[in-house]
Amino acid sequence: GDAWAPAKPRHDETLIRALARAHRWKRMLEEGAYPSINVLAAAEKINRAYVCRLLNLTLLAPDIQEAILDGRQPKGMQLDELTRAMPGAWEAQRKALLSIKNASHDRNRADAET
């Protein structure tokens, strides 16, 4: 399996909904339902910057998107991390996820020791 994926699935509804929403918005933009992100954001009554950040989820490597849908994302993964600081290259994304997993593991080990 993927080195960054946990052994036990844990579905994160926030991540799943955000990914689905991003793909829906992308499809609506591509099909011309909305001529621009600005018009889409206004129609959805959502901040334009938030729409742009969520649309970045559609650029995640396919295996990362699949892992989110299957509940195999790293335990410490947060939507904010995915939408703000994820690199564009798929291999770099996988390395970033590995560092998230390792940081989460280190935090959990430290918590167990206290």
C-alpha positions in Angstrom: 0.0 0.0 0.0 0.9 3.6 0.1 3.5 4.5 2.7 1.5 7.5 3.9 -1.8 5.7 4.2 -2.9 4.3 7.6 -3.6 0.6 8.1 -7.2 1.1 9.3 -9.6 3.2 7.2 -11.1 6.3 8.8 -13.5 8.2 6.6 -13.3 12.0 7.1 -16.6 13.4 5.9 -15.2 17.0 5.8 -12.4 15.9 3.3 -14.8 13.8 1.3 -17.4 16.6 1.0 -14.8 19.1 0.1 -13.3 16.9 -2.6 -16.7 16.2 -4.1 -17.6 19.9 -4.0 -14.4 20.8 -5.7 -15.0 18.4 -8.5 -18.6 19.6 -8.9 -17.4 23.2 -9.2 -14.7 22.3 -11.6 -17.2 20.4 -13.8 -19.6 23.4 -13.7 -16.8 25.8 -14.8 -15.6 23.4 -17.5 -19.1 22.9 -18.9 -19.8 26.7 -18.9 -22.5 26.7 -16.2 -20.5 29.6 -14.7 -18.2 31.8 -16.8 -15.7 32.4 -14.0 -14.8 31.6 -10.4 -16.1 35.0 -9.4 -19.6 34.2 -10.7 -19.5 30.7 -9.3 -18.5 32.0 -5.8 -21.3 34.6 -5.9 -23.9 32.0 -7.0 -22.8 29.6 -4.2 -22.6 32.5 -1.7 -19.1 31.6 -0.8 -15.9 33.6 -0.6 -13.9 33.5 -3.9 -10.7 32.6 -2.1 -12.3 29.6 -0.5 -13.6 28.4 -3.9 -10.1 28.7 -5.3 -8.6 26.8 -2.4 -11.1 24.0 -2.8 -10.6 23.8 -6.5 -6.9 23.0 -5.7 -8.1 19.6 -4.4 -8.9 18.6 -8.0 -5.1 18.9 -8.6 -4.2 16.2 -6.0 -2.7 13.0 -7.3 -5.4 10.5 -8.2 -4.2 8.0 -5.6 -4.4 10.7 -2.9 -7.9 11.6 -3.9 -8.8 7.9 -3.9 -7.2 7.4 -0.5 -9.4 10.3 0.9 -12.6 8.7 -0.5 -11.6 5.3 0.9 -10.7 6.7 4.3 -7.0 5.9 3.9 -5.6 9.5 4.3 -3.0 10.1 7.0 -4.5 10.5 10.4 -3.3 14.1 10.9 -4.5 15.3 7.5 -6.6 18.5 7.7 -8.5 20.2 4.9 -6.6 23.4 5.5 -3.2 21.7 4.8 -4.5 20.2 1.6 -5.9 23.5 0.3 -3.1 25.9 1.2 0.3 24.2 1.2 0.2 21.2 -1.1 2.8 21.2 -3.9 1.6 20.8 -7.5 3.8 17.8 -8.4 2.3 14.5 -7.5 5.4 12.9 -6.1 6.0 16.0 -3.9 2.4 15.7 -2.7 3.1 12.1 -1.6 6.2 13.2 0.3 4.2 16.0 2.0 1.6 13.4 3.1 4.3 11.2 4.4 5.6 14.1 6.6 2.0 14.7 7.8 1.7 11.0 8.8 5.1 11.1 10.5 4.3 14.3 12.4 0.9 12.8 13.5 2.7 9.6 14.6 5.3 11.6 16.6 2.5 13.6 18.3 0.6 10.5 19.3 3.8 8.8 20.7 4.5 11.9 22.7 0.9 12.0 24.0 1.2 8.4 25.1 4.4 9.0 27.0 2.8 11.8 29.2 
